[in-house]
Amino acid sequence: MRAFKYIILISLIACAALAGDVRVVFMDGEAGWKRKVESNARGMKNPEDSLSLFLTEQGFLDNEIQFSDGDTGMLLNVRFGPRYYIGKIIIEGEISDTITIESPLSYGIISSTLDEFLRPYQESGRYYVSMIPARFEKYNDKIDVYMKAAEGPLVHVSNIEFVGLKRTDVDFMRKLVGINRGDIISMDNIDRSQSILGQLDFAGLTGPPEVIPDAGYETARIRYSLSEKQQFYFEGAAGYIPEDDGYYVWYLDIKGRNLFGRGQRAGLLGDSREKYKSIFRVYYGQPLFLLGPGNIQLNIQTRDYRDQFYEFALGARYELSAGIGLMLNTELGWKNVEPSSALLRSFRVYEVGVGAKAGRIDNSCGAPVSFALEWQVKYSGRRYRQKADSVSLERAIYNDSRAFLKAEAAATALGVFGGYQAGAVYDIESSEKPLPVSELVLFGGPGTLRGYRNDQFSAQRLILSTSEIRLFFARSDYVYPFVDGAYYERYVLDQENIYVKEDDIKFGYGIGIKLTSGSRDLKLEFSWAEGAKFAEPRLIVSFSGQF
């Protein structure tokens, strides 16, 4: 017991001395490696052993780390020795192969090389294929590593298990992941199923899938742990516009998800974010296993822009999961448009479109760089109706093509700082000039160009950009100044009553704050248009939550 006390006392004295006056003395080594050792030594509780392990993993197999007494305190003497290179990894046993590397020796290089080598075996069903170090041979400054490989049995799926589900049908979830009993277990299938479950709007994974071996290791269960989200969700916004003696605007989208336990969803949207302009939409969607895991959604929508037009539209959209993080989609649509002016003719539009989405943006503090890309192309035919009081034949048909591309990126740096950048391009090619206002791209306000009224501008070609600098004070809470910009083209009448192309640039700026509490989000933004008075910002309050 007394010896044990002395050991503890000596350890405490050593730690105290190290925390105080410990100087690192190098017997050899390059300047870059010396800086790395000094940096690592400051954060290690037991630098003698930890530094030796660190240098060994970096290829300095003959390193020496020793403490000694100096005139002004403790000295940590470091001798690197030569840095070895790895020549070959020689695999023996049930699998035989030789991998030539010719690279500086490091644990990371060996680990990544072996993982890449073993992955095809795991993909073919040898899920428990493994390797263990057997020996190594050293000559001059190179080392050959010998590994003993065990191929393992061909592993099949015995069952698919889900933990944490209460409202959701388990058979539906088994169909959704696309892995069946008796299938060969492969990392590719597991990664794909994890991607599909990660995109669900009614549940989220709480950890990676578990592969649990059965007796004999020839079959295994795959277990997914999930947490169901609240069944109803809403997004809303409210704002005050100081123009025209001031008026209030609002937006509300109420959604029900996983309504009957098999992923069904429905929603109701009301949008009155501008005076005399309103949108009303009802939609229903559910999973559809037509060509694989996918979704179909049906929409009914009206747009009442009192001084311009009234629109009634029907639409259908089908989405298909085509790989990890990739969604393909196709759309069909029909709408009837009645202009407000009696001088203009009403018309109907038939349209079809295809598109794709890839990636996902992570807006949380400390998240790695994330990207998202969305692309859409639509083709439409517009048929004008003859006026009731006209005796001449005025029926006309015009064809349009519409392209849309959006790219987003988000990242954090230096702990509490982050950024968000987005850009979008809209382009309309039409056999009619000018286009009716309902067929143009309408922009302005939140989501396009903050600081301006909602749908204040119209364009036939449009480029949008958004930049935000974020200062985080919690994982999902941050303050952010922002700048929005827009370049647009449209056709207008000149003084000679001829339609000519006009282009312009607009920008808006402001500052906002986002707060999160559990499943509820609140966003507050003050924004100004170009040339607006500082005392008259546009105030937008956005909120979302589950219930």
C-alpha positions in Angstrom: 0.0 0.0 0.0 2.9 2.4 0.9 4.5 1.7 -2.5 1.2 2.4 -4.2 1.0 5.8 -2.4 4.5 6.6 -3.6 3.6 5.8 -7.2 0.6 8.1 -7.0 2.6 10.8 -5.4 5.4 10.5 -8.1 2.7 10.6 -10.9 1.1 13.7 -9.4 4.5 15.5 -9.1 5.3 14.5 -12.7 1.9 15.9 -14.0 2.3 19.1 -12.0 5.9 19.5 -13.3 4.7 18.9 -16.9 1.9 21.4 -16.5 4.4 23.9 -15.2 8.0 24.2 -16.6 8.5 21.4 -19.1 10.6 22.1 -22.1 10.8 19.9 -25.2 14.3 19.3 -26.5 14.8 17.7 -29.9 17.8 15.6 -30.8 16.9 15.5 -34.5 13.9 16.0 -36.8 12.5 18.5 -39.3 10.9 21.8 -38.3 7.4 20.8 -39.3 7.4 17.6 -37.2 8.9 19.5 -34.3 6.0 21.9 -34.3 3.5 19.0 -34.4 5.2 17.3 -31.4 5.2 20.5 -29.4 1.5 21.1 -30.1 0.5 17.6 -29.2 2.7 17.5 -26.0 0.8 20.4 -24.5 -2.5 18.5 -24.6 -1.3 15.1 -23.4 -1.6 13.8 -19.8 1.2 11.3 -20.3 3.4 12.7 -23.1 6.1 10.1 -22.8 4.0 7.2 -23.9 1.5 9.2 -26.0 4.1 11.0 -28.0 5.9 7.7 -28.6 2.7 6.1 -29.9 1.9 9.2 -32.1 5.4 9.1 -33.7 5.2 5.3 -34.2 1.8 5.7 -36.0 3.5 8.3 -38.3 6.3 6.0 -39.3 9.0 6.9 -36.8 9.4 3.4 -35.4 12.8 4.0 -33.7 11.7 7.1 -31.8 12.9 7.7 -28.2 11.0 9.9 -25.7 12.6 10.5 -22.2 12.2 12.8 -19.3 15.3 14.4 -17.7 16.1 17.1 -15.1 17.3 20.5 -16.4 18.6 23.6 -14.7 15.2 25.3 -15.0 12.8 22.4 -14.9 11.9 19.1 -16.5 13.1 18.3 -20.0 11.3 16.2 -22.5 13.9 14.7 -24.8 12.6 13.7 -28.2 14.6 11.7 -30.8 12.7 11.0 -34.0 15.0 8.6 -35.7 14.4 7.7 -39.4 10.9 7.8 -40.9 10.1 4.5 -42.5 8.2 3.9 -45.8 5.8 1.2 -46.3 6.6 -0.9 -49.4 4.0 -3.6 -49.6 1.1 -5.1 -47.7 1.3 -8.9 -48.2 -2.0 -10.7 -47.5 -1.9 -14.4 -46.6 -4.4 -16.9 -45.5 -7.9 -17.5 -47.1 -7.2 -14.5 -49.3 -3.8 -13.9 -50.9 -2.7 -10.7 -52.6 0.0 -8.1 -52.6 -0.6 -4.4 -52.4 2.2 -2.1 -53.4 2.0 1.3 -51.7 5.5 3.0 -51.6 4.4 5.8 -49.2 5.5 7.1 -45.8 4.4 4.7 -43.2 1.3 5.7 -41.2 -1.5 4.0 -39.4 -4.1 5.9 -41.5 -2.7 4.8 -44.8 -2.6 1.1 -43.8 -6.2 1.3 -42.4 -7.7 3.1 -45.4 -5.9 0.7 -47.9 -7.2 -2.4 -46.1 -10.7 -1.0 -45.9 -10.7 -0.3 -49.6 -9.3 -3.8 -50.3 -11.9 -5.5 -48.1 -15.0 -3.6 -49.3 -15.6 -5.8 -52.5 -15.6 -8.9 -50.2 -18.1 -7.2 -47.9 -20.2 -6.2 -51.0 -20.3 -9.8 -52.1 -21.7 -11.0 -48.8 -18.5 -11.7 -46.8 -19.6 -9.2 -44.2 -17.3 -10.6 -41.5 -14.1 -10.7 -43.6 -11.2 -9.7 -41.5 -7.4 -9.2 -41.2 -5.0 -9.3 -38.4 -1.3 -8.3 -38.4 1.0 -11.3 -38.7 4.5 -9.9 -38.9 6.6 -7.2 -40.6 9.9 -7.2 -42.3 12.2 -4.2 -42.2 15.0 -3.4 -44.6 16.8 -0.1 -44.9 14.1 2.5 -44.5 11.2 0.4 -45.8 8.8 -2.0 -44.2 6.7 -4.8 -45.7 3.6 -5.7 -43.6 2.2 -9.2 -43.5 -1.5 -9.6 -42.8 -3.5 -12.8 -42.1 -6.9 -12.8 -43.8 -10.0 -14.7 -42.9 -12.7 -14.6 -45.6 -15.6 -15.6 -43.3 -19.0 -17.1 -44.2 -21.4 -15.7 -46.8 -23.9 -13.8 -44.6 -27.6 -13.6 -45.4 -30.3 -11.5 -43.8 -32.4 -13.4 -41.3 -34.6 -10.5 -40.3 -35.1 -6.7 -40.5 -35.8 -5.0 -37.1 -37.0 -1.5 -36.3 -36.7 0.0 -32.8 -38.6 3.1 -31.7 -41.6 2.9 -34.0 -45.1 3.3 -32.5 -47.4 4.7 -35.2 -45.6 3.3 -38.2 -46.3 -0.1 -39.9 -43.3 -2.3 -39.7 -44.0 -4.2 -42.9 -44.2 -0.9 -44.7 -40.8 0.1 -43.3 -39.3 -3.3 -44.4 -40.5 -2.6 -47.9 -39.2 0.9 -47.8 -35.5 -0.1 -47.0 -35.5 -2.5 -49.9 -33.7 -5.4 -48.1 -35.5 -8.7 -47.8 -35.0 -11.8 -45.8 -32.6 -14.1 -47.5 -30.7 -11.3 -49.3 -26.9 -11.3 -49.0 -25.8 -8.5 -46.6 -23.7 -5.9 -48.4 -22.4 -2.5 -47.3 -23.9 -0.9 -50.4 -27.4 -2.1 -49.5 -27.0 -1.0 -45.9 -25.7 2.5 -47.0 -28.6 2.8 -49.5 -31.2 1.9 -46.9 -29.6 4.4 -44.4 -29.9 7.1 -47.1 -33.6 6.3 -47.7 -34.4 6.4 -44.0 -32.5 9.6 -43.6 -34.8 11.3 -46.0 -38.0 10.5 -44.2 -40.1 13.4 -43.1 -41.9 11.4 -40.3 -39.0 9.7 -38.6 -35.2 10.0 -38.2 -32.4 7.6 -37.5 -30.9 7.8 -34.0 -27.8 5.9 -35.0 -26.2 3.8 -37.8 -27.8 0.4 -38.7 -26.6 -2.5 -36.6 -25.7 -5.9 -38.1 -26.3 -8.5 -35.4 -24.9 -12.0 -36.1 -26.9 -15.1 -35.5 -25.3 -18.3 -34.2 -22.8 -19.6 -36.8 -22.3 -16.2 -38.4 -24.0 -17.3 -41.6 -27.1 -15.2 -41.0 -27.6 -11.8 -39.3 -30.3 -9.4 -38.3 -30.2 -5.8 -39.5 -31.5 -3.4 -36.8 -32.5 0.2 -37.4 -33.1 2.6 -34.5 -35.5 5.4 -35.3 -37.3 8.2 -33.5 -40.8 9.2 -34.8 -41.5 12.9 -35.3 -44.7 14.6 -34.3 -47.6 13.8 -36.7 -48.4 17.4 -37.5 -46.1 20.2 -38.5 -46.5 23.8 -39.4 -44.5 26.6 -41.0 -45.6 30.2 -40.9 -44.5 33.8 -41.2 -45.9 37.2 -40.5 -44.7 40.6 -41.4 -45.4 44.3 -41.5 -45.0 46.4 -44.6 -44.5 50.1 -43.9 -45.7 51.3 -47.3 -49.2 52.5 -48.2 -49.9 53.5 -44.6 -48.6 50.1 -43.5 -50.2 46.7 -43.7 -49.7 43.1 -42.4 -48.9 40.0 -44.5 -48.9 36.3 -43.5 -48.1 32.8 -44.6 -49.1 29.4 -43.1 -48.5 25.8 -44.2 -50.0 23.1 -42.0 -48.8 19.5 -42.8 -49.9 16.1 -41.5 -47.3 13.3 -42.0 -47.5 9.5 -41.6 -51.3 9.9 -41.2 -52.2 6.2 -41.4 -48.9 4.7 -40.5 -47.6 4.1 -44.0 -46.0 7.5 -44.9 -49.2 9.3 -46.1 -49.1 13.1 -45.8 -51.5 15.9 -46.5 -51.3 19.7 -46.2 -53.1 23.0 -46.4 -51.2 26.2 -47.4 -52.4 29.8 -47.3 -50.2 32.6 -48.5 -51.1 36.3 -48.3 -47.7 37.8 -48.2 -48.6 40.8 -50.4 -51.6 43.1 -50.6 -54.3 41.8 -53.1 -52.2 38.7 -53.8 -53.0 35.3 -52.3 -52.3 31.6 -52.8 -54.3 28.7 -51.6 -53.1 25.1 -51.9 -54.3 21.6 -50.8 -52.0 18.6 -51.4 -51.9 14.9 -50.6 -49.0 12.5 -51.0 -48.0 8.9 -50.2 -45.1 6.4 -50.9 -45.4 4.7 -54.2 -43.2 1.6 -55.0 -43.4 1.8 -58.8 -39.7 1.6 -59.8 -38.4 1.4 -56.3 -38.9 3.5 -53.1 -40.6 6.7 -54.2 -43.4 9.2 -53.5 -46.4 10.7 -55.4 -48.1 14.0 -54.5 -51.3 15.6 -55.9 -51.9 19.3 -55.7 -54.8 21.7 -56.1 -53.9 25.4 -56.1 -55.4 28.8 -56.7 -53.6 32.1 -57.2 -55.7 35.2 -56.8 -53.6 38.2 -58.0 -56.6 40.6 -58.0 -55.2 43.3 -60.3 -53.5 40.8 -62.7 -55.1 37.3 -63.0 -56.9 34.4 -61.3 -55.4 30.9 -61.7 -56.7 27.4 -60.9 -54.2 24.6 -61.2 -53.9 20.8 -60.8 -50.6 19.0 -60.5 -49.0 15.6 -59.9 -45.4 14.9 -58.9 -43.6 11.6 -58.7 -40.2 11.2 -56.9 -37.9 8.2 -57.1 -34.9 7.5 -54.8 -32.1 6.7 -57.3 -29.2 6.3 -55.0 -27.5 7.7 -51.9 -28.7 11.3 -51.6 -30.2 11.4 -55.1 -33.9 11.9 -56.0 -35.3 12.0 -59.5 -38.7 13.5 -60.2 -41.3 14.0 -62.9 -44.3 16.3 -63.0 -47.6 16.7 -64.9 -49.7 19.9 -64.6 -52.8 21.7 -65.9 -54.0 25.2 -65.2 -56.6 27.7 -66.3 -55.8 31.4 -66.1 -58.3 34.3 -66.3 -56.7 37.7 -66.7 -58.2 40.6 -64.7 -58.3 42.8 -67.8 -61.1 42.3 -70.2 -58.8 43.2 -73.0 -56.8 40.0 -72.5 -57.8 36.5 -73.3 -57.9 33.6 -70.9 -55.9 30.4 -71.6 -55.1 26.9 -70.4 -51.6 25.4 -69.9 -50.5 21.8 -70.1 -47.1 21.0 -68.8 -44.7 18.1 -68.1 -41.3 18.3 -66.3 -38.4 16.2 -65.1 -35.8 17.0 -62.5 -33.3 15.8 -59.9 -32.2 16.7 -56.4 -28.9 15.7 -54.7 -27.3 16.4 -51.4 -28.7 18.0 -48.2 -27.8 21.2 -46.3 -26.8 20.9 -42.6 -27.3 24.3 -40.9 -26.1 23.2 -37.5 -22.9 24.5 -35.8 -19.9 22.3 -36.2 -21.3 20.5 -39.2 -19.0 19.6 -42.1 -19.3 21.4 -45.4 -22.6 20.4 -47.0 -23.9 20.9 -50.6 -27.3 20.6 -52.3 -28.1 20.8 -56.0 -31.6 20.9 -57.7 -32.4 20.9 -61.4 -35.7 21.1 -63.2 -36.8 21.3 -66.9 -40.4 21.8 -67.9 -42.2 21.9 -71.3 -45.6 23.4 -71.7 -48.2 24.3 -74.3 -50.4 27.3 -73.8 -53.8 27.5 -75.6 -55.7 30.8 -75.8 -59.5 30.8 -76.0 -61.4 32.9 -78.3 -63.3 35.9 -76.8 -67.0 35.5 -76.6 -67.7 38.8 -78.4 -65.2 38.2 -81.2 -66.3 37.0 -84.6 -62.8 36.3 -85.9 -60.9 33.2 -85.2 -58.3 34.1 -82.5 -57.4 30.8 -81.0 -53.6 30.5 -80.6 -51.1 28.0 -79.2 -47.7 28.8 -77.8 -45.0 26.5 -76.5 -42.6 27.2 -73.6 -39.5 25.5 -72.1 -38.4 26.4 -68.6 -35.1 25.5 -66.9 -34.3 25.9 -63.2 -31.0 25.2 -61.4 -30.2 25.9 -57.8 -27.0 25.2 -55.8 -26.5 25.6 -52.1 -23.5 25.3 -49.7 -23.2 25.7 -45.9 -20.2 25.3 -43.6 -18.8 26.3 -40.2 -15.3 27.4 -39.4 -13.4 28.4 -36.2 -16.1 26.9 -34.0 -18.8 29.6 -33.9 -18.6 31.1 -37.4 -20.5 29.8 -40.4 -21.7 30.7 -43.8 -24.4 29.9 -46.3 -24.3 30.6 -50.0 -27.0 29.9 -52.6 -27.5 30.7 -56.3 -30.4 30.0 -58.6 -30.9 30.4 -62.3 -34.3 30.6 -64.1 -34.7 30.7 -67.9 -37.8 30.7 -70.0 -37.8 30.2 -73.8 -41.1 30.9 -75.5 -42.6 31.4 -78.9 -44.7 34.2 -77.5 -43.4 37.7 -76.6 -44.2 39.1 -74.1 -45.4 36.3 -71.8 -48.5 36.8 -69.7 -47.5 37.9 -66.2 -48.7 34.6 -64.7 -46.2 32.7 -66.8 -43.2 34.8 -65.8 -40.9 34.2 -62.8 -42.2 36.4 -60.0 -39.7 37.3 -57.4 -39.2 39.6 -54.4 -39.5 39.0 -50.6 -38.3 36.1 -48.4 -36.9 33.2 -50.4 -35.9 35.3 -53.4 -35.0 38.9 -52.8 -35.4 40.2 -49.2 -36.0 43.9 -48.7 -38.7 44.1 -51.4 -42.4 43.3 -51.6 -43.4 39.7 -52.4 -43.5 39.0 -56.1 -42.7 42.7 -56.7 -40.8 41.9 -60.0 -41.3 39.6 -62.9 -38.7 38.2 -65.2 -38.2 35.9 -68.2 -34.6 35.2 -67.2 -33.4 35.5 -63.6 -30.2 34.9 -61.6 -30.5 35.0 -57.8 -27.8 34.9 -55.1 -27.9 34.8 -51.3 -25.0 35.2 -48.9 -25.2 34.8 -45.1 -22.5 35.1 -42.4 -23.5 33.2 -39.3 -22.4 33.7 -35.7 -23.5 30.7 -33.7 -24.3 30.9 -30.0 -25.9 27.4 -29.8 -26.0 24.3 -32.0 -28.9 25.6 -34.1 -29.1 29.2 -33.0 -27.3 32.0 -34.8 -27.3 35.7 -35.8 -26.7 36.4 -39.5 -26.3 39.4 -41.7 -27.3 38.7 -45.2 -27.2 40.1 -48.8 -29.5 39.0 -51.6 -28.9 39.9 -55.2 -30.8 39.5 -58.5 -30.1 40.0 -62.2 -33.1 39.8 -64.4 -34.3 40.2 -68.0 -37.8 40.9 -69.4 -39.5 42.3 -72.4 -41.1 45.8 -72.2 -42.7 48.3 -74.6 -40.4 51.1 -75.8 -41.5 54.5 -76.9 -42.2 53.2 -80.4 -44.6 50.5 -79.0 -42.1 47.7 -79.8 -41.2 45.0 -77.3 -37.5 45.2 -76.4 -35.4 43.3 -73.8 -34.8 45.1 -70.5 -32.3 44.0 -67.8 -31.6 45.3 -64.3 -29.8 44.4 -61.1 -31.4 44.6 -57.6 -30.0 43.8 -54.2 -31.3 43.8 -50.6 -29.6 43.4 -47.3 -30.4 42.9 -43.6 -29.8 41.0 -40.4 -31.7 38.2 -38.8 -31.7 35.8 -35.8 -32.7 32.1 -35.7 -33.7 30.5 -32.4 -34.6 26.8 -31.8 -36.3 25.2 -28.8 -36.9 21.5 -29.1 -39.0 21.0 -32.3 -39.8 24.7 -32.7 -38.0 27.3 -34.7 -38.3 31.1 -34.7 -36.7 33.4 -37.3 -36.7 37.2 -37.1 -35.4 39.3 -40.0 -35.0 43.0 -40.7 -34.4 43.8 -44.3 -33.8 46.8 -46.5 -34.1 47.3 -50.3 -31.6 49.3 -52.3 -32.0 53.0 -51.3 -34.5 52.3 -48.5 -34.6 54.4 -45.4 -32.8 52.8 -42.5 -35.6 53.7 -40.2 -38.1 51.7 -42.3 -37.0 48.1 -42.5 -39.2 45.3 -43.6 -39.9 43.0 -40.6 -40.5 39.3 -41.2 -41.2 36.8 -38.4 -41.1 33.1 -39.4 -41.9 30.2 -37.2 -42.3 26.4 -37.4 -43.1 23.6 -35.0 -44.6 20.2 -34.4 -47.7 19.2 -32.5 
